[in-house]
Amino acid sequence: MGLSVVYTIVKEHGGVIEVDSVPGKGTTFNVWLPAIDAPVAKKDDLPSEDSSFHGTRVLFVDDEESLVGVVHGGLAKLGCQTTSVNFPLEALSLFKENPESFDVVITDYSMPKMNGIELATSIKSIRPEIPVILCTGFKELAPKTTMDDIGISDLLQKPISRKKLSQAIRKALDEKNS
């Protein structure tokens, strides 16, 4: 995960990150989180495959390779057929080649060469009705009016749980079909 995402997670949980860096030797990060006495989520509490997602074709775009693998796996567990890419320009090229081959696009906001808002704008200029879900590790983003003008279906804060992902996809598809 990117450091900004880790920092956000730790801070939101009341934790602290200590950094010890010695030139020529390396850097050590210590993450301290407060202990809590709470029940651990059981496997039954996680969303399982949603049979209504079978056949749902998702284009997922994020420049963090490790996150792409995790989200790709989560989407597969939801029953989605997912095309995952690390570069927004590659995603746009894939979309242009066959815009009808995707039912929903999920993209990171902060990426090199083209951010998620720019990618969504380009995709929607080709196919205005396609739902686009934006993800971010940052709290500060483009103004809500900009996202509304473009037609962003939902905004997800990283880290993205499978449950939130499932809810966002369901909401986006329901809005598209209504």
C-alpha positions in Angstrom: 0.0 0.0 0.0 1.1 3.6 -0.5 2.3 5.4 2.5 -0.5 7.9 2.4 -3.0 5.0 2.6 -1.1 3.4 5.5 -0.9 6.8 7.3 -4.6 7.4 6.9 -5.5 3.9 8.3 -3.2 4.3 11.2 -4.3 7.8 12.1 -8.0 6.9 11.8 -7.4 4.0 14.3 -5.7 6.3 16.8 -2.3 4.9 16.0 1.2 6.4 15.5 3.9 5.7 12.9 7.6 6.1 14.0 10.3 6.3 11.4 14.0 5.6 12.1 16.2 6.3 9.1 20.0 5.9 9.0 21.7 7.0 5.7 23.4 4.1 4.0 21.8 1.6 6.5 18.1 1.8 5.8 14.8 2.8 7.2 12.5 1.2 9.8 8.8 2.0 10.2 7.2 1.1 13.5 3.4 1.1 13.4 1.7 1.4 16.8 -2.0 0.7 17.1 -4.1 0.8 20.3 -5.4 -2.5 21.5 -9.1 -3.0 21.4 -11.5 -5.5 22.9 -13.8 -6.1 20.0 -15.2 -9.2 18.3 -13.3 -10.4 15.2 -15.4 -10.6 12.0 -16.4 -14.1 11.2 -16.2 -15.5 7.7 -20.0 -15.5 7.7 -20.0 -11.7 8.2 -18.2 -11.1 4.9 -20.2 -10.7 1.8 -20.0 -13.9 -0.3 -20.4 -14.1 -4.0 -23.4 -12.1 -5.1 -25.0 -14.2 -7.8 -26.4 -11.0 -9.4 -22.8 -9.9 -10.1 -22.0 -13.0 -12.2 -21.2 -11.8 -15.6 -20.7 -8.2 -14.4 -17.7 -6.9 -16.3 -15.5 -4.5 -14.3 -12.5 -2.4 -15.5 -10.4 -1.7 -12.4 -7.6 0.8 -12.5 -5.0 1.6 -9.8 -1.3 2.4 -10.1 -0.5 0.4 -7.0 0.2 -3.2 -8.1 -0.3 -4.8 -4.7 -3.7 -3.1 -4.4 -4.7 -4.2 -7.9 -4.1 -7.8 -6.9 -6.1 -7.6 -3.7 -9.1 -5.8 -5.3 -9.0 -8.1 -8.4 -9.3 -11.1 -6.0 -12.1 -9.4 -4.0 -14.1 -8.7 -7.2 -13.6 -12.3 -8.3 -15.1 -13.4 -5.0 -18.1 -11.2 -5.7 -18.5 -13.0 -9.0 -17.3 -10.2 -11.3 -15.3 -10.7 -14.5 -12.5 -8.1 -13.9 -9.9 -6.6 -16.2 -7.3 -4.9 -13.9 -4.6 -2.5 -15.1 -2.0 -0.3 -13.4 -2.0 2.6 -15.9 -4.9 4.9 -16.7 -3.8 5.5 -20.3 -3.7 1.7 -20.8 -7.2 1.5 -19.3 -8.5 4.2 -21.6 -7.0 2.4 -24.6 -8.7 -0.9 -23.6 -12.0 1.0 -23.1 -11.7 2.7 -26.5 -11.1 -0.6 -28.2 -14.3 -2.1 -27.0 -16.4 0.2 -24.8 -19.3 -2.2 -24.6 -17.1 -4.9 -23.0 -17.5 -3.3 -19.5 -20.4 -2.7 -17.2 -18.7 -0.6 -14.6 -15.4 1.2 -14.2 -13.6 1.5 -10.8 -10.6 3.8 -10.8 -8.2 5.3 -8.3 -8.2 9.1 -8.1 -4.5 9.8 -7.8 -2.4 8.3 -10.6 0.5 9.5 -12.7 -0.1 11.1 -16.2 -3.9 11.0 -15.8 -6.0 11.1 -12.6 -9.3 9.3 -12.0 -11.4 12.4 -12.7 -9.6 12.8 -16.1 -10.0 9.1 -16.9 -13.7 9.2 -15.9 -14.3 12.2 -18.1 -12.6 10.5 -21.1 -14.5 7.3 -20.5 -17.8 9.1 -20.1 -17.2 11.0 -23.4 -17.2 7.7 -25.1 -20.0 6.0 -23.2 -21.9 8.5 -20.9 -24.1 6.0 -19.2 -21.4 3.7 -17.8 -21.1 3.8 -14.0 -17.7 5.0 -12.7 -16.7 4.5 -9.1 -13.8 6.6 -7.8 -11.5 5.4 -5.0 -9.0 7.4 -3.0 -6.6 7.2 -0.1 -6.9 11.0 0.4 -9.7 12.8 2.1 -9.2 15.9 -0.1 -10.5 15.4 -3.6 -12.0 17.3 -6.5 -15.1 19.2 -5.5 -18.3 17.2 -5.2 -19.9 19.3 -7.9 -17.1 18.3 -10.3 -17.8 14.6 -9.5 -21.5 15.1 -9.9 -21.0 17.0 -13.2 -18.9 14.1 -14.6 -21.4 11.5 -13.2 -19.3 9.7 -10.7 -21.5 6.9 -9.2 -19.7 6.6 -5.9 -16.6 7.6 -4.0 -14.9 4.9 -1.9 -12.2 5.7 0.8 -9.3 3.3 0.8 -8.8 0.8 2.2 -11.7 -0.7 0.3 -13.5 -3.6 2.1 -15.2 -6.2 -0.1 -18.5 -5.2 1.6 -18.1 -1.5 0.6 -17.1 -2.5 -2.9 -20.1 -4.8 -3.3 -22.5 -2.0 -2.1 -20.9 0.5 -4.4 -21.2 -1.8 -7.4 -24.8 -2.7 -6.6 -25.7 1.1 -6.2 -24.0 2.0 -9.5 -25.7 -0.8 -11.4 -29.1 -0.1 -9.9 -28.8 3.6 -10.8 -27.8 2.7 -14.3 -30.7 0.3 -14.7 -33.3 2.7 -13.3 
